[in-house]
């Protein structure tokens, strides 16, 4: 007799880190263009997820209310494993959560998402300039961000945006330094680690830096390690790439992926 508790839907195949990044990038392109599809929000999706979760990316982001990863990347239920703290500060609980998402849930991509005008970074800059540490537990956040702020200031960097970018890079290094398990997963090419920045004005995400294999690369803003011309060529192929990646991530679900993707994502 069949087991009545067995999942009715097989688990989708795990995408490569590069395919997972393309899913994030193309979703953000739709968000910026004002053409989100809001996938995986139906009752069918909820039923399928009772058998287990198979998110394709883990995202460490700031807790800022203006930066919601599910909206920024146009994703739905079961797509992202999200950990949020002010200033994307990583304590032991956040690190354990990310290890769980990558090592036990099986996400092939780990993203650190910073954003412009980050209040936590701004408060740390103010504390560095005044020498006054905020009271309460906010001071704990400032203590965690302060090394990155000081390192940036020591090189003459005073712009909030550039200091925020250094904080994203420092968070990436910290994840690998503090978690041998995550470092091994990246070294073995099972996982890629990406550092991202989010622009509040237009919702665009920029690929700042990465560790691991993202070939073929996709950089929405022409920054990171891609030049603008190469990024533009990647835009033209983005829709086709996402369809292939979605086949790996969502073929086992009954959610229709409608409306269809536009011919260009950016």
C-alpha beads as a LAMMPS data file, in Angstrom:
LAMMPS data file: protein, C-alpha beads

266 atoms
265 bonds

1 atom types
1 bond types

-500.0 500.0 xlo xhi
-500.0 500.0 ylo yhi
-500.0 500.0 zlo zhi

Masses

1 110.0

Atoms # bond

1 1 1 0.000 0.000 0.000
2 1 1 1.396 3.428 -0.853
3 1 1 2.486 5.531 2.097
4 1 1 -0.230 8.190 2.529
5 1 1 2.318 10.527 4.104
6 1 1 4.725 10.350 1.156
7 1 1 5.159 13.554 -0.881
8 1 1 2.946 13.686 -3.927
9 1 1 5.431 15.858 -5.792
10 1 1 9.091 14.928 -6.320
11 1 1 11.739 17.375 -5.179
12 1 1 12.952 19.636 -7.983
13 1 1 16.512 19.304 -9.167
14 1 1 18.974 21.662 -7.487
15 1 1 20.183 24.350 -9.898
16 1 1 23.835 25.248 -10.252
17 1 1 25.063 28.343 -8.402
18 1 1 25.192 30.173 -11.752
19 1 1 21.587 29.247 -12.576
20 1 1 20.479 30.300 -9.088
21 1 1 22.136 33.677 -9.565
22 1 1 20.371 34.128 -12.903
23 1 1 17.054 33.497 -11.180
24 1 1 17.808 36.264 -8.683
25 1 1 19.095 38.630 -11.368
26 1 1 16.185 38.172 -13.746
27 1 1 13.670 38.538 -10.928
28 1 1 15.256 41.827 -9.927
29 1 1 15.146 42.977 -13.557
30 1 1 11.378 42.408 -13.561
31 1 1 11.048 44.245 -10.243
32 1 1 12.943 47.246 -11.611
33 1 1 10.916 47.241 -14.844
34 1 1 7.621 47.111 -12.963
35 1 1 6.683 43.748 -14.501
36 1 1 6.843 41.333 -11.540
37 1 1 5.196 37.917 -11.906
38 1 1 4.793 37.242 -8.175
39 1 1 5.394 33.504 -8.690
40 1 1 4.709 30.675 -6.263
41 1 1 1.933 32.272 -4.247
42 1 1 -0.972 29.942 -5.073
43 1 1 -2.696 27.346 -2.915
44 1 1 -1.062 24.668 -5.087
45 1 1 2.329 25.983 -4.081
46 1 1 1.373 25.930 -0.409
47 1 1 0.253 22.319 -0.691
48 1 1 3.431 21.255 -2.478
49 1 1 5.575 22.895 0.178
50 1 1 4.051 20.794 2.942
51 1 1 6.278 17.987 1.624
52 1 1 9.423 20.040 2.220
53 1 1 11.303 23.123 1.114
54 1 1 13.858 23.462 -1.676
55 1 1 14.844 27.156 -1.887
56 1 1 17.411 27.963 -4.553
57 1 1 19.160 30.771 -2.629
58 1 1 19.905 31.801 0.935
59 1 1 19.905 35.568 1.443
60 1 1 21.406 37.494 4.346
61 1 1 19.969 40.993 4.172
62 1 1 19.464 44.059 6.275
63 1 1 16.255 44.229 8.304
64 1 1 15.402 47.603 6.731
65 1 1 11.704 47.652 5.826
66 1 1 12.519 49.062 2.388
67 1 1 14.561 46.023 1.373
68 1 1 12.441 42.863 1.170
69 1 1 14.346 40.085 -0.660
70 1 1 11.204 38.283 -1.818
71 1 1 9.928 41.471 -3.480
72 1 1 13.314 42.712 -4.710
73 1 1 13.944 39.410 -6.514
74 1 1 10.295 38.764 -7.491
75 1 1 10.103 35.394 -5.708
76 1 1 7.466 33.517 -3.771
77 1 1 6.913 30.839 -1.174
78 1 1 9.700 28.290 -0.907
79 1 1 12.110 30.149 -3.229
80 1 1 14.400 31.958 -0.782
81 1 1 15.834 31.103 2.628
82 1 1 16.088 34.566 4.190
83 1 1 17.951 35.726 7.294
84 1 1 17.592 39.412 8.183
85 1 1 19.405 41.491 10.788
86 1 1 20.065 45.218 11.028
87 1 1 23.106 45.973 8.910
88 1 1 23.219 42.272 7.924
89 1 1 25.243 41.742 11.104
90 1 1 26.200 38.092 11.589
91 1 1 26.016 36.721 15.124
92 1 1 26.105 33.021 16.036
93 1 1 22.350 32.628 15.548
94 1 1 22.411 34.211 12.087
95 1 1 25.456 32.147 11.118
96 1 1 23.793 28.953 12.294
97 1 1 20.690 29.849 10.300
98 1 1 22.741 30.364 7.143
99 1 1 24.606 27.097 7.691
100 1 1 21.252 25.366 8.013
101 1 1 19.978 26.928 4.788
102 1 1 23.076 25.997 2.807
103 1 1 24.131 22.682 4.335
104 1 1 20.821 21.097 5.345
105 1 1 18.232 22.725 3.088
106 1 1 20.685 22.636 0.194
107 1 1 20.690 26.111 -1.355
108 1 1 23.428 26.436 -4.010
109 1 1 23.733 30.215 -3.650
110 1 1 24.397 32.394 -0.594
111 1 1 23.867 36.144 -1.035
112 1 1 24.777 39.064 1.238
113 1 1 22.474 41.976 0.382
114 1 1 23.437 45.476 1.515
115 1 1 21.700 48.700 0.499
116 1 1 22.249 52.424 0.124
117 1 1 21.486 54.719 3.064
118 1 1 21.838 51.863 5.555
119 1 1 20.897 53.265 8.957
120 1 1 23.072 50.788 10.838
121 1 1 26.173 51.753 8.870
122 1 1 25.308 55.452 9.203
123 1 1 24.938 55.092 12.985
124 1 1 28.327 53.394 13.138
125 1 1 29.949 56.191 11.127
126 1 1 28.389 58.731 13.498
127 1 1 29.713 56.806 16.510
128 1 1 33.192 56.656 14.973
129 1 1 33.176 60.417 14.382
130 1 1 31.763 61.392 17.773
131 1 1 33.326 58.696 19.913
132 1 1 29.922 58.105 21.505
133 1 1 28.596 54.533 21.455
134 1 1 24.774 54.206 21.295
135 1 1 23.105 52.777 24.338
136 1 1 21.169 49.541 24.690
137 1 1 21.554 46.701 22.238
138 1 1 21.927 49.120 19.338
139 1 1 25.447 49.527 20.613
140 1 1 26.019 45.832 19.935
141 1 1 25.163 46.398 16.278
142 1 1 27.530 49.351 16.095
143 1 1 30.301 47.277 17.683
144 1 1 29.824 44.616 15.002
145 1 1 29.944 47.074 12.092
146 1 1 32.691 49.307 13.512
147 1 1 35.717 47.257 12.277
148 1 1 34.561 47.608 8.673
149 1 1 33.870 51.327 9.096
150 1 1 37.280 51.901 10.671
151 1 1 39.026 49.897 7.946
152 1 1 37.306 51.968 5.257
153 1 1 38.099 55.257 7.009
154 1 1 41.746 54.243 7.386
155 1 1 41.984 54.129 3.586
156 1 1 40.434 57.595 3.265
157 1 1 36.939 56.354 2.383
158 1 1 34.277 58.582 3.899
159 1 1 31.316 58.088 1.514
160 1 1 28.454 56.168 3.130
161 1 1 27.858 54.125 -0.027
162 1 1 31.485 53.048 -0.339
163 1 1 31.690 52.202 3.356
164 1 1 28.524 50.118 2.969
165 1 1 30.152 48.234 0.076
166 1 1 33.202 47.526 2.238
167 1 1 30.861 46.263 4.945
168 1 1 29.248 43.855 2.460
169 1 1 32.670 42.530 1.432
170 1 1 33.705 42.230 5.061
171 1 1 30.525 40.284 5.827
172 1 1 31.334 37.892 2.978
173 1 1 34.852 37.324 4.309
174 1 1 33.496 36.867 7.802
175 1 1 31.102 34.132 6.713
176 1 1 33.937 32.117 5.188
177 1 1 36.359 32.811 8.044
178 1 1 33.903 31.929 10.800
179 1 1 32.238 28.928 9.171
180 1 1 34.560 26.174 7.914
181 1 1 31.478 24.317 6.688
182 1 1 30.432 27.213 4.427
183 1 1 34.000 27.723 3.282
184 1 1 34.264 24.037 2.332
185 1 1 30.985 24.200 0.388
186 1 1 32.278 27.172 -1.612
187 1 1 35.696 25.566 -2.119
188 1 1 34.055 22.384 -3.414
189 1 1 31.945 24.432 -5.891
190 1 1 28.704 23.267 -4.282
191 1 1 27.844 26.840 -3.331
192 1 1 28.698 30.315 -4.604
193 1 1 28.794 33.376 -2.347
194 1 1 27.743 36.740 -3.794
195 1 1 27.850 40.257 -2.375
196 1 1 25.040 42.519 -3.586
197 1 1 23.983 46.126 -3.125
198 1 1 20.461 47.478 -3.479
199 1 1 19.559 50.946 -4.698
200 1 1 16.505 52.395 -2.990
201 1 1 15.669 54.862 -5.748
202 1 1 14.994 52.390 -8.561
203 1 1 15.177 48.966 -6.880
204 1 1 18.210 47.816 -8.843
205 1 1 20.564 45.207 -7.412
206 1 1 24.255 45.358 -8.304
207 1 1 26.629 42.406 -8.160
208 1 1 29.480 43.776 -6.066
209 1 1 31.695 40.724 -5.629
210 1 1 31.544 36.955 -5.555
211 1 1 33.372 33.789 -4.569
212 1 1 32.674 30.617 -6.554
213 1 1 31.604 29.783 -10.075
214 1 1 28.952 32.061 -11.579
215 1 1 29.831 31.241 -15.188
216 1 1 28.225 32.540 -17.326
217 1 1 28.309 35.774 -15.321
218 1 1 25.423 38.181 -14.985
219 1 1 25.956 41.697 -13.678
220 1 1 22.911 43.935 -13.798
221 1 1 24.827 47.177 -13.397
222 1 1 28.052 46.444 -15.275
223 1 1 30.028 46.600 -12.008
224 1 1 31.737 43.840 -10.091
225 1 1 33.910 41.921 -12.521
226 1 1 31.895 42.469 -15.693
227 1 1 32.128 45.465 -17.990
228 1 1 29.036 47.267 -19.246
229 1 1 29.080 45.810 -22.761
230 1 1 29.255 42.248 -21.509
231 1 1 26.477 42.934 -19.016
232 1 1 24.252 44.299 -21.778
233 1 1 24.791 41.164 -23.858
234 1 1 23.858 39.090 -20.843
235 1 1 20.621 41.086 -20.500
236 1 1 19.540 39.994 -23.965
237 1 1 19.885 36.311 -23.077
238 1 1 18.454 36.597 -19.559
239 1 1 14.875 35.543 -20.349
240 1 1 15.955 32.309 -22.044
241 1 1 18.385 31.550 -19.239
242 1 1 15.726 31.969 -16.599
243 1 1 13.359 29.619 -18.342
244 1 1 16.036 26.928 -18.227
245 1 1 16.781 27.647 -14.585
246 1 1 13.100 27.614 -13.676
247 1 1 12.803 24.169 -15.243
248 1 1 15.286 22.953 -12.654
249 1 1 13.728 24.791 -9.728
250 1 1 9.981 24.615 -10.295
251 1 1 9.192 21.819 -12.742
252 1 1 7.753 19.761 -9.907
253 1 1 5.275 22.448 -8.848
254 1 1 1.868 23.121 -10.339
255 1 1 2.250 26.891 -10.326
256 1 1 1.884 28.274 -13.865
257 1 1 4.709 30.701 -14.600
258 1 1 2.495 33.412 -16.068
259 1 1 2.516 35.954 -17.533
260 1 1 5.361 34.883 -19.842
261 1 1 8.789 36.440 -19.536
262 1 1 9.483 39.519 -21.647
263 1 1 11.928 39.158 -24.514
264 1 1 14.416 41.334 -22.639
265 1 1 14.893 41.556 -18.889
266 1 1 16.619 44.892 -18.704

Bonds

1 1 1 2
2 1 2 3
3 1 3 4
4 1 4 5
5 1 5 6
6 1 6 7
7 1 7 8
8 1 8 9
9 1 9 10
10 1 10 11
11 1 11 12
12 1 12 13
13 1 13 14
14 1 14 15
15 1 15 16
16 1 16 17
17 1 17 18
18 1 18 19
19 1 19 20
20 1 20 21
21 1 21 22
22 1 22 23
23 1 23 24
24 1 24 25
25 1 25 26
26 1 26 27
27 1 27 28
28 1 28 29
29 1 29 30
30 1 30 31
31 1 31 32
32 1 32 33
33 1 33 34
34 1 34 35
35 1 35 36
36 1 36 37
37 1 37 38
38 1 38 39
39 1 39 40
40 1 40 41
41 1 41 42
42 1 42 43
43 1 43 44
44 1 44 45
45 1 45 46
46 1 46 47
47 1 47 48
48 1 48 49
49 1 49 50
50 1 50 51
51 1 51 52
52 1 52 53
53 1 53 54
54 1 54 55
55 1 55 56
56 1 56 57
57 1 57 58
58 1 58 59
59 1 59 60
60 1 60 61
61 1 61 62
62 1 62 63
63 1 63 64
64 1 64 65
65 1 65 66
66 1 66 67
67 1 67 68
68 1 68 69
69 1 69 70
70 1 70 71
71 1 71 72
72 1 72 73
73 1 73 74
74 1 74 75
75 1 75 76
76 1 76 77
77 1 77 78
78 1 78 79
79 1 79 80
80 1 80 81
81 1 81 82
82 1 82 83
83 1 83 84
84 1 84 85
85 1 85 86
86 1 86 87
87 1 87 88
88 1 88 89
89 1 89 90
90 1 90 91
91 1 91 92
92 1 92 93
93 1 93 94
94 1 94 95
95 1 95 96
96 1 96 97
97 1 97 98
98 1 98 99
99 1 99 100
100 1 100 101
101 1 101 102
102 1 102 103
103 1 103 104
104 1 104 105
105 1 105 106
106 1 106 107
107 1 107 108
108 1 108 109
109 1 109 110
110 1 110 111
111 1 111 112
112 1 112 113
113 1 113 114
114 1 114 115
115 1 115 116
116 1 116 117
117 1 117 118
118 1 118 119
119 1 119 120
120 1 120 121
121 1 121 122
122 1 122 123
123 1 123 124
124 1 124 125
125 1 125 126
126 1 126 127
127 1 127 128
128 1 128 129
129 1 129 130
130 1 130 131
131 1 131 132
132 1 132 133
133 1 133 134
134 1 134 135
135 1 135 136
136 1 136 137
137 1 137 138
138 1 138 139
139 1 139 140
140 1 140 141
141 1 141 142
142 1 142 143
143 1 143 144
144 1 144 145
145 1 145 146
146 1 146 147
147 1 147 148
148 1 148 149
149 1 149 150
150 1 150 151
151 1 151 152
152 1 152 153
153 1 153 154
154 1 154 155
155 1 155 156
156 1 156 157
157 1 157 158
158 1 158 159
159 1 159 160
160 1 160 161
161 1 161 162
162 1 162 163
163 1 163 164
164 1 164 165
165 1 165 166
166 1 166 167
167 1 167 168
168 1 168 169
169 1 169 170
170 1 170 171
171 1 171 172
172 1 172 173
173 1 173 174
174 1 174 175
175 1 175 176
176 1 176 177
177 1 177 178
178 1 178 179
179 1 179 180
180 1 180 181
181 1 181 182
182 1 182 183
183 1 183 184
184 1 184 185
185 1 185 186
186 1 186 187
187 1 187 188
188 1 188 189
189 1 189 190
190 1 190 191
191 1 191 192
192 1 192 193
193 1 193 194
194 1 194 195
195 1 195 196
196 1 196 197
197 1 197 198
198 1 198 199
199 1 199 200
200 1 200 201
201 1 201 202
202 1 202 203
203 1 203 204
204 1 204 205
205 1 205 206
206 1 206 207
207 1 207 208
208 1 208 209
209 1 209 210
210 1 210 211
211 1 211 212
212 1 212 213
213 1 213 214
214 1 214 215
215 1 215 216
216 1 216 217
217 1 217 218
218 1 218 219
219 1 219 220
220 1 220 221
221 1 221 222
222 1 222 223
223 1 223 224
224 1 224 225
225 1 225 226
226 1 226 227
227 1 227 228
228 1 228 229
229 1 229 230
230 1 230 231
231 1 231 232
232 1 232 233
233 1 233 234
234 1 234 235
235 1 235 236
236 1 236 237
237 1 237 238
238 1 238 239
239 1 239 240
240 1 240 241
241 1 241 242
242 1 242 243
243 1 243 244
244 1 244 245
245 1 245 246
246 1 246 247
247 1 247 248
248 1 248 249
249 1 249 250
250 1 250 251
251 1 251 252
252 1 252 253
253 1 253 254
254 1 254 255
255 1 255 256
256 1 256 257
257 1 257 258
258 1 258 259
259 1 259 260
260 1 260 261
261 1 261 262
262 1 262 263
263 1 263 264
264 1 264 265
265 1 265 266
